[in-house]
Amino acid sequence: MTRRLILFAAVVSLLLFAAAQAFLFDFSGVVSIPKTEVSVAQNEPPAPVIYGIVTDSLEVRKGVVEPGETISTLLGDYNIGLSRVHALSEKAKDVYDLRRMRAKRPYTLLYARDASRTARYFIYEPNATEYVIYDLRDSLCVTLCQRRVDVVEREIIGQIRGSLYKSILNAGGSARLVDQLADIYAWRLDLNRVQPGDSFKLIFESRQIDGKTIADGQLKGAYIQHSGEPLYAIALDQGKGVTYFDQDGKSFKKAFLKEPVEFSRISSRYTQRRFHPVQRRFKPHLGTDYAARRGTPIRTVGDGVVVEASRSRGNGNYVKIRHDKTYTTQYLHMSKFAKGIRRGARVSMGQTIGYVGSTGLSTGPHLCYRFWKNGQQVDALKVKLPLAEPVREEYQDVFLAKKDSIIERMEAMDARQTRADLLAAHEAKSGQSSI
């Protein structure tokens, strides 16, 4: 009996072994051992896309146009001959003429990765918001593209340390913001007299591309505390463009800008007796001289009509503007007139009418600015000018809402700065104690 059981067990074992072998073999007789499959596909990053162009078979060269370089010299080393350049120039005339290329502007060249190194695309950036794609392949094509520009609001806060200009730049602002402040506050506060300890807060628009600021735009609200006295500036558009009002609704803007040249210095004032540096004698100087670099833009201080745009031996190149029946201004010694400035042309306050020079009887680049009131030449720095339009009744509610919003945000800026200062002080203290 025992031998039969042993024999039965042996037969069963053989059958089980045969079944296992049948499972392990596939129909071709090859052993198939079940296992977890492992992907061996290479996770190579996709080829970068530049200006919407996939560069998988292209090399990329970036640079800036050097003085004297042309499209011919830039493409000459990349298998693009003069006939091809000429055809491209003709194609580009109605989109972005290649003759408009300027030195120091960036470009990108995409060329074949093979031995020919043939240029396939040339991309030129005339400014921060535009780029031009010159497609150099079989069918030439030129495309002017616009980058998406986002307008966001920014806030900065700071104290005066040194000059207002440097303090605003150190706080993350720009020269454009300083220029706007100078125009807004010019009639109410001498920004050259701000002192260490005075403070400022600004809310303004910022134009950005991919999160990077390309330009600061219009001020929405400003605050300057000078000698303990706060002075807010609230932007309001009453249908004729943005103007600024203080917290009491009084206009900052007078009928004219205070100065015709931004951030210059007064080198000579209005006087009845001044020694003329060229004629070498004493005579009246019935104007205000602003020393500035040659080529600095000169702006009209108010709306008006050009009554003279001419040249004389003493005045050099000059422009005279009649603003109304009462006021006339004149701008002397220009290097040249701005485009479109001629007799009869209408101009708007702040418009560039010419550029600082040293024409006529002048010993160096400057602007001589003259002012007439009721036909009488007067000192432009002392004349009393009328205030601009106040907040109209129908805009009172809008102004009050804007004012409350600006002041609330600026008070919150104080709180955020206080927390930041406390944190910095705490970190500094912690660092000292650990030494």
TIBA-802274 format. One record per residue (C-alpha): x, y, z; residue in three letters; chain. Coordinates in nm, 2 decimals. Layout:
<pakes>
u,v,w,type,mol
X,Y,Z,ALA,A
...
</pakes>
This chain:
<pakes>
u,v,w,type,mol
0.00,0.00,0.00,MET,A
0.28,0.23,0.09,THR,A
0.46,0.17,-0.24,ARG,A
0.13,0.26,-0.43,ARG,A
0.10,0.59,-0.24,LEU,A
0.46,0.68,-0.32,ILE,A
0.41,0.59,-0.69,LEU,A
0.09,0.80,-0.70,PHE,A
0.27,1.10,-0.54,ALA,A
0.55,1.07,-0.80,ALA,A
0.30,1.07,-1.09,VAL,A
0.12,1.38,-0.95,VAL,A
0.45,1.56,-0.91,SER,A
0.54,1.49,-1.27,LEU,A
0.20,1.62,-1.39,LEU,A
0.23,1.94,-1.19,LEU,A
0.59,1.99,-1.32,PHE,A
0.47,1.95,-1.68,ALA,A
0.18,2.19,-1.62,ALA,A
0.43,2.45,-1.49,ALA,A
0.65,2.41,-1.79,GLN,A
0.36,2.45,-2.03,ALA,A
0.28,2.78,-1.85,PHE,A
0.63,2.91,-1.88,LEU,A
0.67,2.83,-2.25,PHE,A
0.49,3.03,-2.52,ASP,A
0.38,2.89,-2.85,PHE,A
0.72,2.95,-3.01,SER,A
0.89,2.74,-2.74,GLY,A
1.06,3.04,-2.58,VAL,A
1.04,3.08,-2.20,VAL,A
0.82,3.37,-2.10,SER,A
0.90,3.47,-1.74,ILE,A
0.65,3.72,-1.62,PRO,A
0.82,4.04,-1.51,LYS,A
0.74,4.41,-1.45,THR,A
0.81,4.61,-1.76,GLU,A
1.05,4.91,-1.72,VAL,A
1.02,5.20,-1.96,SER,A
1.35,5.29,-2.11,VAL,A
1.23,5.58,-2.32,ALA,A
1.46,5.88,-2.28,GLN,A
1.30,6.18,-2.12,ASN,A
1.48,6.44,-2.34,GLU,A
1.36,6.79,-2.29,PRO,A
1.18,6.93,-2.59,PRO,A
1.37,7.17,-2.82,ALA,A
1.34,7.53,-2.70,PRO,A
1.09,7.75,-2.88,VAL,A
1.22,8.10,-2.95,ILE,A
0.98,8.37,-3.09,TYR,A
0.74,8.08,-3.17,GLY,A
1.00,7.89,-3.37,ILE,A
1.10,7.54,-3.27,VAL,A
1.48,7.52,-3.27,THR,A
1.54,7.14,-3.28,ASP,A
1.75,7.16,-3.59,SER,A
1.88,7.51,-3.55,LEU,A
2.17,7.69,-3.37,GLU,A
2.10,8.02,-3.19,VAL,A
2.31,8.33,-3.20,ARG,A
2.22,8.64,-3.00,LYS,A
2.38,8.98,-3.03,GLY,A
2.33,9.35,-3.07,VAL,A
2.37,9.55,-3.39,VAL,A
2.70,9.72,-3.38,GLU,A
2.76,10.06,-3.54,PRO,A
2.81,10.02,-3.91,GLY,A
2.66,9.68,-3.93,GLU,A
2.38,9.61,-4.18,THR,A
2.17,9.31,-4.26,ILE,A
2.42,9.22,-4.54,SER,A
2.71,9.20,-4.30,THR,A
2.51,9.01,-4.03,LEU,A
2.39,8.75,-4.28,LEU,A
2.70,8.73,-4.50,GLY,A
2.87,8.46,-4.29,ASP,A
2.56,8.24,-4.29,TYR,A
2.52,8.16,-4.66,ASN,A
2.29,8.45,-4.75,ILE,A
2.41,8.63,-5.06,GLY,A
2.35,8.99,-5.17,LEU,A
2.07,8.90,-5.41,SER,A
1.88,8.72,-5.14,ARG,A
1.93,9.02,-4.90,VAL,A
1.80,9.25,-5.17,HIS,A
1.49,9.03,-5.22,ALA,A
1.44,9.03,-4.84,LEU,A
1.47,9.41,-4.83,SER,A
1.21,9.45,-5.09,GLU,A
0.98,9.21,-4.90,LYS,A
1.03,9.40,-4.58,ALA,A
0.95,9.75,-4.70,LYS,A
0.58,9.74,-4.62,ASP,A
0.63,9.56,-4.28,VAL,A
0.95,9.69,-4.12,TYR,A
1.21,9.83,-4.35,ASP,A
1.56,9.69,-4.29,LEU,A
1.71,10.04,-4.33,ARG,A
1.54,10.13,-4.00,ARG,A
1.77,9.90,-3.80,MET,A
1.97,10.09,-3.54,ARG,A
2.29,10.02,-3.35,ALA,A
2.27,9.87,-3.00,LYS,A
1.93,9.70,-3.06,ARG,A
1.92,9.32,-3.00,PRO,A
1.88,9.05,-3.26,TYR,A
1.87,8.67,-3.28,THR,A
2.00,8.46,-3.57,LEU,A
1.88,8.11,-3.62,LEU,A
2.09,7.90,-3.86,TYR,A
2.11,7.54,-3.97,ALA,A
2.30,7.30,-3.75,ARG,A
2.46,7.13,-4.05,ASP,A
2.78,7.22,-4.23,ALA,A
2.61,7.48,-4.44,SER,A
2.53,7.70,-4.14,ARG,A
2.26,7.87,-4.36,THR,A
2.06,8.13,-4.18,ALA,A
1.69,8.04,-4.15,ARG,A
1.55,8.32,-3.94,TYR,A
1.67,8.67,-3.84,PHE,A
1.48,8.84,-3.56,ILE,A
1.53,9.21,-3.48,TYR,A
1.39,9.39,-3.18,GLU,A
1.33,9.76,-3.26,PRO,A
1.20,9.83,-2.91,ASN,A
1.09,9.65,-2.59,ALA,A
0.74,9.57,-2.71,THR,A
0.79,9.46,-3.08,GLU,A
1.00,9.22,-3.27,TYR,A
1.03,9.15,-3.64,VAL,A
1.08,8.79,-3.78,ILE,A
1.26,8.78,-4.11,TYR,A
1.19,8.42,-4.24,ASP,A
1.48,8.34,-4.48,LEU,A
1.37,8.01,-4.60,ARG,A
1.24,7.93,-4.95,ASP,A
0.95,8.18,-4.95,SER,A
1.07,8.49,-4.78,LEU,A
0.84,8.63,-4.52,CYS,A
0.85,8.93,-4.28,VAL,A
0.62,8.95,-3.98,THR,A
0.60,9.23,-3.72,LEU,A
0.49,9.09,-3.38,CYS,A
0.37,9.26,-3.07,GLN,A
0.46,9.13,-2.73,ARG,A
0.18,9.12,-2.48,ARG,A
0.21,9.41,-2.24,VAL,A
0.04,9.38,-1.90,ASP,A
-0.05,9.70,-1.71,VAL,A
-0.03,9.64,-1.33,VAL,A
-0.04,9.88,-1.04,GLU,A
0.27,9.91,-0.82,ARG,A
0.33,10.08,-0.49,GLU,A
0.66,10.21,-0.34,ILE,A
0.73,10.39,-0.01,ILE,A
1.04,10.54,0.13,GLY,A
1.22,10.82,0.32,GLN,A
1.44,11.09,0.17,ILE,A
1.81,11.01,0.20,ARG,A
2.01,11.24,-0.01,GLY,A
1.81,11.36,-0.31,SER,A
1.45,11.27,-0.39,LEU,A
1.56,11.14,-0.73,TYR,A
1.81,10.88,-0.57,LYS,A
1.56,10.80,-0.29,SER,A
1.29,10.70,-0.54,ILE,A
1.52,10.50,-0.76,LEU,A
1.65,10.32,-0.45,ASN,A
1.29,10.24,-0.35,ALA,A
1.23,10.07,-0.69,GLY,A
1.10,10.37,-0.89,GLY,A
1.23,10.53,-1.20,SER,A
1.34,10.87,-1.35,ALA,A
1.00,10.89,-1.52,ARG,A
0.82,10.88,-1.18,LEU,A
1.05,11.16,-1.06,VAL,A
0.97,11.37,-1.36,ASP,A
0.59,11.32,-1.30,GLN,A
0.63,11.42,-0.94,LEU,A
0.82,11.73,-1.04,ALA,A
0.54,11.84,-1.28,ASP,A
0.26,11.76,-1.03,ILE,A
0.42,11.93,-0.72,TYR,A
0.61,12.21,-0.90,ALA,A
0.36,12.48,-0.81,TRP,A
0.31,12.37,-0.45,ARG,A
0.64,12.23,-0.33,LEU,A
1.01,12.28,-0.43,ASP,A
1.13,11.93,-0.47,LEU,A
1.49,12.05,-0.45,ASN,A
1.42,12.15,-0.09,ARG,A
1.30,11.82,0.04,VAL,A
1.50,11.72,0.34,GLN,A
1.63,11.39,0.50,PRO,A
1.35,11.25,0.70,GLY,A
1.08,11.36,0.46,ASP,A
0.89,11.07,0.31,SER,A
0.70,10.97,0.00,PHE,A
0.45,10.71,-0.12,LYS,A
0.36,10.64,-0.48,LEU,A
0.09,10.43,-0.65,ILE,A
0.15,10.40,-1.02,PHE,A
0.09,10.19,-1.33,GLU,A
0.37,9.97,-1.45,SER,A
0.40,9.82,-1.80,ARG,A
0.54,9.47,-1.79,GLN,A
0.63,9.19,-2.03,ILE,A
0.65,8.84,-1.87,ASP,A
0.66,9.00,-1.53,GLY,A
0.95,9.23,-1.61,LYS,A
0.89,9.61,-1.59,THR,A
0.97,9.79,-1.92,ILE,A
0.83,10.13,-1.82,ALA,A
0.66,10.30,-1.54,ASP,A
0.34,10.47,-1.64,GLY,A
0.10,10.72,-1.49,GLN,A
0.09,10.80,-1.13,LEU,A
-0.25,10.72,-0.97,LYS,A
-0.17,10.88,-0.64,GLY,A
0.12,11.03,-0.46,ALA,A
0.21,11.15,-0.11,TYR,A
0.50,11.36,0.01,ILE,A
0.55,11.46,0.37,GLN,A
0.77,11.77,0.39,HIS,A
0.86,11.92,0.73,SER,A
0.58,11.72,0.89,GLY,A
0.31,11.85,0.65,GLU,A
0.14,11.58,0.43,PRO,A
0.04,11.66,0.07,LEU,A
-0.15,11.40,-0.13,TYR,A
-0.19,11.41,-0.51,ALA,A
-0.50,11.23,-0.64,ILE,A
-0.53,11.16,-1.02,ALA,A
-0.87,11.24,-1.17,LEU,A
-0.99,11.25,-1.53,ASP,A
-1.28,11.49,-1.58,GLN,A
-1.31,11.42,-1.95,GLY,A
-1.01,11.62,-2.07,LYS,A
-0.72,11.40,-1.95,GLY,A
-0.58,11.33,-1.61,VAL,A
-0.51,11.61,-1.37,THR,A
-0.41,11.60,-1.00,TYR,A
-0.58,11.74,-0.69,PHE,A
-0.48,11.75,-0.32,ASP,A
-0.67,11.60,-0.04,GLN,A
-0.89,11.91,-0.02,ASP,A
-0.98,11.89,-0.38,GLY,A
-0.76,12.18,-0.49,LYS,A
-0.59,12.15,-0.82,SER,A
-0.21,12.12,-0.84,PHE,A
-0.20,12.23,-1.20,LYS,A
-0.18,12.59,-1.30,LYS,A
-0.23,12.72,-1.65,ALA,A
0.14,12.65,-1.73,PHE,A
0.42,12.42,-1.64,LEU,A
0.67,12.58,-1.42,LYS,A
0.98,12.49,-1.62,GLU,A
1.03,12.43,-1.99,PRO,A
1.32,12.19,-1.94,VAL,A
1.31,11.89,-1.70,GLU,A
1.57,11.85,-1.44,PHE,A
1.80,12.13,-1.54,SER,A
1.95,12.41,-1.33,ARG,A
1.90,12.78,-1.35,ILE,A
2.22,12.94,-1.46,SER,A
2.10,13.30,-1.49,SER,A
1.78,13.48,-1.38,ARG,A
1.57,13.77,-1.50,TYR,A
1.74,14.10,-1.43,THR,A
1.76,14.46,-1.55,GLN,A
2.14,14.45,-1.53,ARG,A
2.36,14.16,-1.62,ARG,A
2.71,14.15,-1.77,PHE,A
2.67,13.98,-2.11,HIS,A
2.94,13.71,-2.15,PRO,A
2.96,13.75,-2.53,VAL,A
2.90,14.12,-2.58,GLN,A
3.11,14.21,-2.27,ARG,A
2.88,14.48,-2.14,ARG,A
2.60,14.53,-1.89,PHE,A
2.25,14.50,-2.03,LYS,A
1.91,14.38,-1.92,PRO,A
1.85,14.00,-1.92,HIS,A
1.48,13.96,-1.96,LEU,A
1.47,13.58,-1.94,GLY,A
1.56,13.28,-1.73,THR,A
1.85,13.06,-1.84,ASP,A
1.83,12.69,-1.79,TYR,A
2.17,12.51,-1.83,ALA,A
2.12,12.16,-1.98,ALA,A
2.30,11.92,-2.21,ARG,A
2.28,11.97,-2.58,ARG,A
1.99,11.79,-2.73,GLY,A
1.78,11.80,-2.41,THR,A
1.41,11.83,-2.51,PRO,A
1.25,12.17,-2.46,ILE,A
0.87,12.16,-2.39,ARG,A
0.61,12.43,-2.43,THR,A
0.48,12.53,-2.08,VAL,A
0.12,12.56,-2.21,GLY,A
-0.13,12.51,-2.49,ASP,A
-0.10,12.76,-2.77,GLY,A
-0.01,12.85,-3.13,VAL,A
0.34,12.90,-3.27,VAL,A
0.37,13.26,-3.39,VAL,A
0.74,13.24,-3.47,GLU,A
0.98,12.95,-3.54,ALA,A
1.29,13.12,-3.68,SER,A
1.65,13.22,-3.64,ARG,A
1.82,13.55,-3.56,SER,A
2.18,13.65,-3.48,ARG,A
2.12,13.70,-3.11,GLY,A
1.85,13.44,-3.04,ASN,A
1.98,13.16,-3.26,GLY,A
1.70,12.92,-3.33,ASN,A
1.40,13.02,-3.13,TYR,A
1.02,12.95,-3.10,VAL,A
0.76,13.19,-2.98,LYS,A
0.42,13.07,-2.87,ILE,A
0.10,13.27,-2.80,ARG,A
-0.11,13.09,-2.53,HIS,A
-0.40,13.33,-2.51,ASP,A
-0.47,13.70,-2.51,LYS,A
-0.27,13.74,-2.19,THR,A
0.03,13.51,-2.21,TYR,A
0.32,13.45,-2.46,THR,A
0.64,13.25,-2.41,THR,A
0.96,13.23,-2.61,GLN,A
1.24,12.97,-2.62,TYR,A
1.59,13.07,-2.74,LEU,A
1.93,12.91,-2.86,HIS,A
1.78,12.58,-2.97,MET,A
2.00,12.33,-3.16,SER,A
1.70,12.25,-3.38,LYS,A
1.32,12.25,-3.39,PHE,A
1.11,11.95,-3.32,ALA,A
0.93,11.79,-3.61,LYS,A
0.62,11.98,-3.71,GLY,A
0.71,12.30,-3.53,ILE,A
0.64,12.59,-3.76,ARG,A
0.44,12.91,-3.77,ARG,A
0.07,12.85,-3.72,GLY,A
0.12,12.50,-3.56,ALA,A
-0.09,12.43,-3.25,ARG,A
0.09,12.28,-2.95,VAL,A
-0.01,12.12,-2.63,SER,A
0.13,12.18,-2.28,MET,A
0.44,11.96,-2.23,GLY,A
0.49,11.89,-2.60,GLN,A
0.85,11.89,-2.72,THR,A
0.91,12.20,-2.95,ILE,A
1.29,12.19,-2.98,GLY,A
1.62,12.08,-2.83,TYR,A
1.87,12.26,-2.62,VAL,A
2.16,12.41,-2.81,GLY,A
2.40,12.70,-2.82,SER,A
2.30,12.89,-3.13,THR,A
2.31,13.27,-3.15,GLY,A
2.50,13.47,-2.88,LEU,A
2.57,13.19,-2.64,SER,A
2.87,13.06,-2.47,THR,A
2.74,12.71,-2.40,GLY,A
2.43,12.49,-2.43,PRO,A
2.13,12.63,-2.25,HIS,A
1.78,12.75,-2.29,LEU,A
1.68,13.12,-2.25,CYS,A
1.31,13.12,-2.15,TYR,A
1.11,13.44,-2.18,ARG,A
0.76,13.52,-2.06,PHE,A
0.52,13.80,-2.16,TRP,A
0.20,13.90,-1.97,LYS,A
-0.03,14.15,-2.14,ASN,A
0.25,14.24,-2.38,GLY,A
0.51,14.31,-2.10,GLN,A
0.81,14.09,-2.04,GLN,A
0.81,13.96,-1.68,VAL,A
1.00,13.73,-1.46,ASP,A
0.87,13.38,-1.53,ALA,A
0.97,13.27,-1.18,LEU,A
0.77,13.54,-1.01,LYS,A
0.46,13.58,-1.23,VAL,A
0.13,13.48,-1.06,LYS,A
-0.06,13.24,-1.28,LEU,A
-0.42,13.13,-1.25,PRO,A
-0.51,12.79,-1.11,LEU,A
-0.64,12.52,-1.34,ALA,A
-1.00,12.39,-1.33,GLU,A
-1.11,12.26,-0.99,PRO,A
-1.30,11.94,-0.93,VAL,A
-1.63,12.00,-1.10,ARG,A
-1.96,11.93,-0.91,GLU,A
-2.06,11.63,-1.11,GLU,A
-1.72,11.47,-1.04,TYR,A
-1.72,11.53,-0.66,GLN,A
-1.84,11.18,-0.57,ASP,A
-1.59,11.02,-0.80,VAL,A
-1.31,11.23,-0.66,PHE,A
-1.40,11.15,-0.30,LEU,A
-1.41,10.77,-0.37,ALA,A
-1.07,10.79,-0.54,LYS,A
-0.93,10.99,-0.26,LYS,A
-1.05,10.75,0.01,ASP,A
-0.92,10.45,-0.18,SER,A
-0.57,10.61,-0.23,ILE,A
-0.54,10.72,0.13,ILE,A
-0.65,10.38,0.26,GLU,A
-0.39,10.20,0.04,ARG,A
-0.12,10.44,0.15,MET,A
-0.20,10.39,0.52,GLU,A
-0.17,10.01,0.46,ALA,A
0.17,10.07,0.30,MET,A
0.28,10.23,0.63,ASP,A
0.17,9.92,0.82,ALA,A
0.35,9.68,0.58,ARG,A
0.67,9.89,0.60,GLN,A
0.65,9.89,0.98,THR,A
0.62,9.51,0.99,ARG,A
0.91,9.48,0.75,ALA,A
1.12,9.71,0.96,ASP,A
1.04,9.52,1.28,LEU,A
1.13,9.19,1.11,LEU,A
1.46,9.33,0.98,ALA,A
1.54,9.46,1.33,ALA,A
1.46,9.13,1.48,HIS,A
1.68,8.94,1.23,GLU,A
1.96,9.18,1.29,ALA,A
1.93,9.14,1.67,LYS,A
1.92,8.76,1.64,SER,A
2.23,8.77,1.42,GLY,A
2.42,8.98,1.68,GLN,A
2.33,8.76,1.97,SER,A
2.45,8.45,1.79,SER,A
2.80,8.59,1.74,ILE,A
</pakes>
